[in-house]
Amino acid sequence: MKLKEIMPMNINFWMKYGSQYLKRKEIDIPKSKEPIVYYLDSPDYGNIGDLAIREGIIEFIKSVLPGKQIIEITQGEFPEVLHHLRKSVRPIDILCLTGGGNMGATYQKFEMIRRLVIKSFPNNRVVVFPQTIDYKNSSYGIKERVRASKIYSNNKNLTITARENISYELMKQLYNNTNVILTPDIVLSLQNYFYEGDRKGVLLTIRDDIESKINSNDRRRIKTKCEEFGDEVLTTDTTLDILGLGRNQLHDLVPNKIKEFGSSKLVVTDRLHGMIFSVISGTPCIVFENSNHKIAGTYEWLKDLEHVFLVKSMDDFDSSLQKSQNCLGKSYKFHLNKRYYSELSKALNS
């Protein structure tokens, strides 16, 4: 068993990042009589799905709070600027925390940043963007779930957003003193990625980690079945092995990756944002369920789309592949109803 699954999460965090905290770096904070919006744990690594979440959050804040100053702190920077934030953030300022699938005991740095912000700024409006919660049912996960519940429930100005129903129901149960709301993944709010160029080939993007339910034999079978269409089969991924990306490196990663999805006739994936990139670019997609509920839950927002197929088994895949032939080469414009995000807008703007 790994040490991080034995020691309390806060001890793990300070053992790893305590030296960064002691640096006590200061940041430039503009003078303003208006509230400043702080995005305090933005991703700075090569998960392009998470970087798309970053873009969705920033664009959403700008649309709901036009003209407000936005200060972005990456999760890599956070430990060394926390001391300065504690001195500088005013009660009128708004604190935003990233969305994704990192609420739980697996991605401990994000979870601890969230807990530190919620605990350190009890007088501020704190908004957690659409998340999937997954603490597992291990004894460690259960202990950390209780610890998180105590911290979250003590902040009366906190809004937590779930991006699917299973997380929503669990969050309401765990954080019963907290404003818990339900919206789609924030990447589905992005409007400018519909692809209008030529489409060719089948694009495969299959996970190779603990979240995948697809074994090596099925991977080969999936590729063989796709090749039977007589079209080129390409493989890609939505992750790059890069840490500590500078902001000037972030601009092209998301649009270039979504363009890759958009230029395909069909996408086959078991990545949540593989499905979402397909949807916002207008591309037919077959998506496999993964090891937790985030794909199946997010699909509920998309289940009426005729060009997106959720599969639970290889038999489902075979039938979905046949159905998808009616969609190949077509483009599907997607506009998610803005009312789905109305409660999130209200949480930022109330």
C-alpha positions in Angstrom: 0.0 0.0 0.0 1.3 3.5 -0.9 2.2 5.9 1.9 -0.4 8.4 0.5 -3.1 5.9 1.2 -2.1 5.5 4.9 -1.2 9.0 6.2 -4.0 11.6 6.5 -4.2 13.7 3.4 -3.2 17.0 5.1 0.0 15.4 6.4 0.8 14.0 2.9 0.3 17.5 1.5 2.5 19.4 3.9 5.2 16.7 3.8 5.4 17.2 0.0 4.7 20.9 -0.4 5.6 22.4 2.9 8.9 23.7 1.6 7.1 25.6 -1.2 4.7 27.2 1.3 7.7 28.5 3.3 8.9 30.4 0.2 6.0 32.7 0.7 6.0 34.2 -2.8 4.0 37.3 -3.4 1.9 38.0 -6.5 0.8 41.3 -8.1 -2.8 42.1 -7.1 -4.3 45.2 -8.8 -6.1 47.8 -6.7 -9.8 47.6 -7.3 -12.9 48.7 -5.5 -14.8 45.9 -7.3 -14.5 42.3 -6.4 -11.5 40.4 -7.8 -12.1 36.9 -9.1 -9.4 34.4 -8.1 -9.1 31.1 -10.0 -6.8 29.3 -7.5 -6.0 25.9 -8.8 -5.9 26.0 -12.5 -4.1 23.1 -14.3 -0.6 23.6 -15.6 0.2 20.1 -16.9 -0.5 18.2 -20.1 -4.0 16.8 -19.5 -5.8 18.6 -22.3 -9.2 17.7 -20.9 -8.3 19.6 -17.8 -6.8 22.5 -19.8 -10.2 22.6 -21.7 -11.8 22.9 -18.3 -9.5 25.8 -17.5 -10.6 27.5 -20.7 -14.2 26.8 -20.0 -14.0 28.3 -16.5 -12.2 31.5 -17.6 -14.7 32.0 -20.5 -17.6 31.4 -18.2 -16.4 33.8 -15.5 -15.9 36.5 -18.2 -19.4 36.0 -19.5 -21.1 36.1 -16.1 -18.8 38.8 -14.5 -17.8 41.0 -17.5 -15.0 43.4 -16.7 -14.0 41.8 -13.4 -10.3 41.3 -12.8 -9.3 37.6 -12.9 -6.2 36.4 -11.1 -5.2 32.9 -12.1 -3.0 30.8 -9.7 -2.0 27.4 -11.0 -2.0 24.3 -8.7 1.8 24.3 -9.0 2.0 27.9 -7.7 -0.6 27.6 -5.0 1.5 26.4 -2.0 4.0 29.2 -2.3 1.5 32.0 -2.6 -1.0 30.8 0.0 0.5 32.9 2.8 0.2 36.0 0.6 -3.3 35.2 -0.4 -4.4 34.8 3.2 -3.2 38.4 3.8 -4.4 39.9 0.6 -7.8 38.4 -0.4 -10.6 40.7 0.7 -14.1 39.5 1.9 -15.7 41.0 -1.3 -13.4 38.9 -3.6 -14.7 35.7 -5.3 -12.7 32.5 -5.2 -13.1 29.9 -7.9 -11.8 26.3 -7.8 -11.4 24.1 -10.8 -13.8 21.5 -12.2 -13.0 17.9 -13.3 -12.8 14.6 -11.6 -10.4 15.4 -8.8 -12.7 15.6 -5.8 -11.8 12.6 -3.6 -8.8 10.9 -2.2 -7.0 10.0 -5.5 -5.8 13.4 -6.7 -4.7 14.7 -3.3 -3.1 17.9 -4.3 -6.3 19.3 -5.8 -8.4 18.0 -2.9 -6.1 19.6 -0.4 -5.9 22.9 -2.2 -9.7 22.9 -2.2 -9.9 22.2 1.5 -7.3 24.9 2.3 -9.2 27.5 0.3 -12.6 26.6 1.8 -11.1 26.6 5.4 -8.8 29.7 5.0 -11.5 32.0 3.5 -14.7 31.4 5.4 -16.0 34.9 4.6 -15.5 34.7 0.9 -17.8 33.4 -1.8 -16.2 30.1 -2.9 -17.4 28.4 -6.1 -16.2 24.9 -7.1 -16.8 24.3 -10.8 -18.5 21.1 -12.1 -16.9 18.1 -10.4 -17.1 14.3 -10.2 -16.6 13.1 -6.6 -15.1 9.6 -6.0 -13.6 8.7 -2.6 -13.8 4.9 -3.3 -15.0 2.6 -0.6 -11.7 1.8 1.0 -11.2 2.6 4.7 -8.8 5.4 3.7 -11.4 6.9 1.3 -14.1 6.8 3.9 -11.9 8.5 6.5 -11.0 11.3 4.1 -14.6 11.7 3.0 -15.5 12.4 6.7 -12.6 14.9 7.0 -13.6 16.7 3.9 -17.2 16.8 5.0 -16.3 18.6 8.2 -14.3 21.3 6.4 -16.8 21.8 3.5 -19.8 22.0 5.8 -18.3 24.7 8.0 -18.1 27.3 5.1 -21.5 28.9 4.7 -20.5 30.8 1.5 -19.5 27.7 -0.4 -21.1 26.4 -3.6 -20.1 23.0 -5.0 -21.1 22.0 -8.5 -21.6 18.4 -9.5 -21.4 17.5 -13.2 -23.6 14.4 -13.0 -26.3 13.0 -10.8 -24.4 10.4 -8.8 -21.9 13.0 -7.6 -24.8 15.4 -7.0 -26.7 13.0 -4.7 -23.5 12.1 -2.8 -22.4 15.7 -2.4 -25.9 16.7 -1.0 -25.6 13.8 1.5 -22.0 14.6 2.6 -22.2 18.4 2.5 -25.7 19.0 3.8 -25.0 22.6 5.0 -23.6 23.5 1.6 -25.2 24.9 -1.6 -24.8 21.9 -4.0 -25.9 22.4 -7.6 -25.9 20.3 -10.8 -24.6 21.4 -14.2 -22.9 19.8 -17.2 -19.1 19.7 -17.5 -18.0 23.3 -18.1 -16.3 22.3 -21.4 -19.7 21.7 -22.9 -20.3 25.5 -22.5 -17.6 26.3 -25.0 -19.2 27.7 -28.2 -16.4 28.2 -30.7 -15.1 24.7 -31.6 -17.6 23.4 -34.2 -15.5 22.0 -37.1 -16.5 22.9 -40.6 -13.7 21.3 -42.6 -13.3 18.0 -44.4 -13.5 14.9 -42.2 -11.6 11.6 -42.7 -10.6 8.5 -40.8 -11.5 7.0 -37.5 -9.8 8.4 -34.4 -9.1 6.1 -31.4 -8.3 7.5 -28.0 -8.3 4.8 -25.3 -7.0 5.2 -21.8 -4.1 3.2 -20.5 -4.6 3.6 -16.8 -6.7 2.5 -13.8 -9.8 4.3 -15.2 -10.0 2.1 -18.3 -12.2 -1.0 -18.4 -10.9 -2.1 -21.8 -8.3 -4.9 -21.8 -5.5 -5.5 -24.4 -7.5 -8.0 -26.4 -10.5 -5.7 -26.7 -8.2 -2.9 -27.8 -6.9 -4.9 -30.7 -10.5 -5.9 -31.6 -11.7 -2.3 -31.5 -8.9 -1.3 -33.9 -9.6 -4.2 -36.2 -13.3 -3.5 -36.3 -12.6 0.2 -37.2 -10.2 -0.8 -39.9 -13.0 -2.8 -41.6 -14.6 0.5 -42.5 -11.8 0.8 -45.1 -10.9 4.2 -43.6 -7.6 5.2 -42.0 -7.5 4.5 -38.3 -5.5 7.0 -36.3 -4.7 7.0 -32.6 -4.3 10.0 -30.3 -4.5 10.9 -26.6 -5.7 13.8 -24.6 -2.7 13.8 -22.3 0.9 14.9 -22.7 3.7 14.0 -20.2 4.4 17.6 -19.3 4.4 19.4 -15.9 4.6 23.0 -15.1 3.3 24.5 -18.4 3.7 28.3 -18.6 0.7 30.3 -19.6 2.2 31.1 -23.0 2.4 27.3 -23.7 -1.4 26.7 -23.1 -2.9 28.7 -25.9 -2.7 26.2 -28.8 -3.0 22.8 -27.0 -6.8 22.8 -26.6 -7.8 24.2 -30.0 -5.3 21.9 -31.8 -6.6 18.8 -30.0 -10.2 19.6 -30.6 -9.5 20.3 -34.3 -8.0 16.8 -34.5 -11.2 15.3 -33.1 -13.3 17.5 -35.5 -11.4 16.5 -38.6 -12.3 12.8 -38.0 -15.4 11.0 -39.4 -15.8 9.0 -36.2 -14.2 9.0 -32.7 -13.9 5.9 -30.5 -12.9 6.7 -26.9 -13.2 5.9 -23.3 -12.1 9.4 -22.2 -14.7 11.7 -20.9 -13.2 14.7 -22.7 -12.7 12.6 -25.8 -16.5 12.4 -25.9 -16.9 16.1 -25.1 -14.4 17.2 -27.7 -16.3 15.1 -30.2 -19.6 16.7 -29.2 -18.5 20.3 -29.3 -16.7 19.8 -32.7 -19.7 18.1 -34.2 -18.2 14.7 -34.6 -19.9 11.2 -34.3 -18.6 9.4 -31.3 -18.7 5.9 -29.7 -17.7 6.1 -26.0 -17.0 3.2 -23.6 -17.9 3.5 -19.9 -14.9 3.8 -17.6 -14.3 2.5 -14.1 -16.2 5.3 -12.4 -19.5 7.1 -13.1 -18.3 10.2 -14.8 -18.8 9.1 -18.4 -22.2 7.5 -17.9 -23.3 10.4 -15.8 -22.1 13.1 -18.3 -23.7 11.1 -21.2 -27.1 11.8 -19.5 -26.8 15.4 -20.7 -26.1 14.1 -24.2 -28.3 11.0 -24.6 -30.7 12.6 -27.1 -27.9 13.2 -29.6 -28.2 10.8 -32.4 -24.5 10.7 -33.2 -23.2 9.8 -29.7 -23.2 6.1 -28.6 -22.5 4.9 -25.1 -21.3 1.3 -24.9 -20.9 -1.0 -21.9 -19.5 -4.1 -23.7 -17.9 -5.2 -26.9 -21.3 -6.5 -28.1 -22.6 -3.0 -27.6 -19.6 -1.7 -29.5 -20.3 -3.9 -32.5 -23.9 -2.8 -32.8 -23.0 0.9 -32.2 -20.4 0.7 -34.9 -23.0 -0.4 -37.3 -25.4 2.3 -36.3 -22.7 4.9 -36.6 -22.4 4.3 -40.3 -25.4 6.5 -40.9 -23.5 9.4 -39.2 -20.1 9.0 -40.8 -18.8 12.2 -42.5 -21.6 14.3 -41.2 -21.3 17.3 -38.9 -23.6 17.9 -35.9 -23.9 21.4 -34.4 -24.3 21.3 -30.6 -25.8 24.0 -28.4 -26.3 23.2 -24.8 -29.2 25.1 -23.2 -27.8 27.9 -21.2 -30.4 27.4 -18.5 -28.4 24.3 -17.4 -25.7 26.7 -16.1 -28.1 29.3 -14.6 -27.5 28.2 -11.0 -23.7 28.4 -11.5 -24.1 31.9 -12.9 -26.2 32.8 -9.9 -23.5 31.4 -7.5 -20.9 33.7 -9.1 -23.1 36.7 -9.4 -25.3 36.7 -6.2 
